[in-house]
Amino acid sequence: MRPTFTNDFGGSFILIEPGKLEVENAVLEVIKPIFMGARPVTQVEWTSVMGENPSRFQDGWSAGLRPVEKVSWLEVQDYISKLNENEDKLRLGLSGRWRLPTSAEWEYTCRAGTKLRWFHSDKDSDLDEVGWHAGNSGATTREVGQKKANPWGFFDMHGNVSEWTSCSDGLKRVTKGGSWLMESESTTSSAFTRVNVDRRSDSIGFRLVWAPL
């Protein structure tokens, strides 16, 4: 079992051990140890910190367990800043800070040691097992953690909402994972898009990293 901890808002975080992101026999980046959120940040988690819910998909008793969306990269930085203002406790004997994952950290975690198009398969027909996408979502986000987890225990890496990362390209930031409105090819482990930092979209959310100091 990988070491884990739970934060004050119900999020579960799993240790990503150091390693190398390798694609097509090339080492893209060396990954340092971090703790990554097992699921995307939910509407309940966002509201608990920010006091309001910007998400489009709020209908139904379980909406709070859907990923938060319609949050810009800049607004996510405000959320993270608020978390870090109160981050004075040791976790598993370590001190650390909250942040977004890099694109490489996200992909390394998603792949979980595999080199397939999706962490479990190369076949489009198998995507329904692990992700919500244009073919099965019903044109909406879904509650986090409903599909099969990857081998390291991470949910919703493919589909549901695309996820902001810290990687930049001018005024744009990279998003990973694809979303509920995307076709299968846009949800693969390697797929990404570049999005303006101030854009709010009902198909973009995020996942947190806690990085030891």
C-alpha positions, 0 to 999 in steps of 0.5 A: 500500500502506498502511503496516503493522507486525507486533508481537512476537506475530505480529499485523499492524497496518495504518494507518487514515488520518484521515477521517470516518465518514459514514452516511446523509450524516451525519458521525458522527465524525472519525477520527484516524490509528491502526494497527488489527489486520488480524485479531482477537487469536488464542488464541496471542497471548493465551496468549503474554501471559497464560500461559493460554487461556480460550477455549471452542473449543480443539479441533484443531491449528489452534485457536491461530489462532482468535480468543480468546473468553470474555475480559471487557472488564476482562480485555482491559484487563489484556492491554493493560496488559501489552502497554503495560508493554513498549511501548518501541520505535518503530514506523515511527519513532513511539511509541504505546500499545495500546488498544481501538478506539472504536466509530466507529474500528471501523465506519470501518475495517470500512466501508473507504469504503463505505456498504453493509450489509456492506463488500462488499454489501447482500445477505444472500446475499453474507455467506458471502463475508466472514464466519462467522455462524449460517448457515455457522459450524457453531456454532463460531469459525473460524481468523482470516483465512479469508474475504475481506478488506475493501478496506483489508486487514482480515479477520473484520470481519463475524462469527466473534466480536463485538469489544469496543470502548472505547465505554461506556454505564454499566457496559456496553461496545459490541461490534461485528461480530456473531459465529458464533452471530448471524443476518446482520442482527447482523453488519452494519457498523452493528450493535452490542450493549451488554455488561457489562464483566465478561461472558465469552462464547464469542462475544466477542473483540477487535481491537487498536489501536496509537495514535501518541502 
